[in-house]
Amino acid sequence: MLDNLGRPGRILLLGGTSEIGLAIIAALAAPRDTEVLLAGRDEQRLAAAGKELPFQATPLAFDALSVATAEPAIEHAFAGGPIDLVIAATGVLTAQAELDRDPPLAARMIDVNFTSHVTTLLAAAAKMRAQRTGTIVVLSSIAAVRPRKANFVYGAAKAGLDAFARGLTDALAGTGVRVLLVRPGFVIGRMTAGMSAAPLSSTPEQVGKAVAAALAGSRTQVWVPRSLGLLAVLLRLIPRPLWRKMRR
Ligand SMILES: NC(=O)c1ccc[n+]([C@@H]2O[C@H](COP(=O)([O-])OP(=O)(O)OC[C@H]3O[C@@H](n4cnc5c(N)ncnc54)[C@H](OP(=O)(O)O)[C@@H]3O)[C@@H](O)[C@H]2O)c1
């Protein structure tokens, strides 16, 4: 990953400690002098995550719950030079029962999973448009396909993000900036710790490899695993009275 002057590439990971985001970066066939900016709220954990990568990694202050830090984080990241790849991996999965008891918590969850991506990615897209090159990876989810009563606030946030990413893809067509929309199913890891794995689940490493492979091609959307795309079609066809009975 070199820019048009032959300099090493630069990558920005929003959600700098994300297991999936870090697995994507680790799976890239990028040169060792690639610079990685890990944006997040805990500098120590960002620094620890950076040490696990085979690249030069720098922490960058970013809190998805503060709109005031979103644009400055993007400004700061691009001020250091062109960025080739932005990975939007910020996210939080809070149990629906907790949100039912605490509606303001639901609003914060939507801010992290949806609103902050709109702010940061619009700002990043403007910078990449000016560069005339760049790629934005957006982590949506199978949860975006159809709201389930077991986690419909998370599903609603992901559906919003998914729609935003598709719109952004179209808005950027022909500008040299590409969006890759990634829809994993259940990923076994920190976010899903304590939950029983769903069918067609994957690991962060499998998502990382699938995204790296998709980045090497020209696709705009990828399901992980690929068979999840077919399942998504079937999920939409389940009659609502039956769908309502789903416990998870
Ligand atoms: N895991 C799954 O099953 C799954 C499936 C489909 C899609 N996804 C999506 O994939 C993305 C990455 O998930 P993951 O599995 O890698 O989860 P993860 O390891 O828990 O990573 C989530 C990231 O979001 C960050 N974050 C949360 N709240 C934040 C805030 N207020 N400000 C800044 N950063 C914040 C976390 O930072 P901290 O370290 O500070 O908490 C962490 O870096 C998410 O968007 C998730 O919704 C996940």
The ligand as an ORCA input file, in Angstrom:
! r2SCAN-3c Opt
* xyz 0 1
  N     -18.573     -9.025     17.195
  C     -19.602     -9.301     16.409
  O     -20.294    -10.315     16.544
  C     -19.944     -8.361     15.282
  C     -20.765     -8.821     14.254
  C     -21.097     -7.948     13.229
  C     -20.629     -6.667     13.230
  N     -19.842     -6.255     14.258
  C     -19.392     -4.862     14.250
  O     -18.000     -4.839     13.994
  C     -17.430     -3.692     14.646
  C     -16.237     -4.142     15.473
  O     -16.682     -5.092     16.432
  P     -15.663     -5.972     17.307
  O     -16.182     -7.358     17.347
  O     -14.300     -5.727     16.838
  O     -15.917     -5.339     18.737
  P     -14.889     -4.794     19.838
  O     -13.632     -5.581     19.837
  O     -15.685     -4.710     21.099
  O     -14.542     -3.326     19.305
  C     -15.425     -2.246     19.431
  C     -14.613     -0.981     19.346
  O     -15.468      0.152     19.531
  C     -14.832      1.018     20.462
  N     -15.757      1.919     21.147
  C     -16.882      1.596     21.828
  N     -17.442      2.719     22.342
  C     -16.624      3.757     21.963
  C     -16.658      5.157     22.173
  N     -17.616      5.749     22.886
  N     -15.677      5.908     21.620
  C     -14.680      5.347     20.901
  N     -14.608      4.022     20.673
  C     -15.564      3.243     21.206
  C     -14.150      0.077     21.429
  O     -13.221      0.808     22.199
  P     -12.918      0.470     23.749
  O     -11.767     -0.467     23.722
  O     -12.584      1.798     24.326
  O     -14.167     -0.125     24.336
  C     -13.528     -0.882     20.432
  O     -12.381     -0.333     19.877
  C     -18.542     -3.052     15.462
  O     -19.104     -1.992     14.725
  C     -19.550     -4.164     15.590
  O     -20.865     -3.670     15.767
  C     -19.463     -7.068     15.260
*
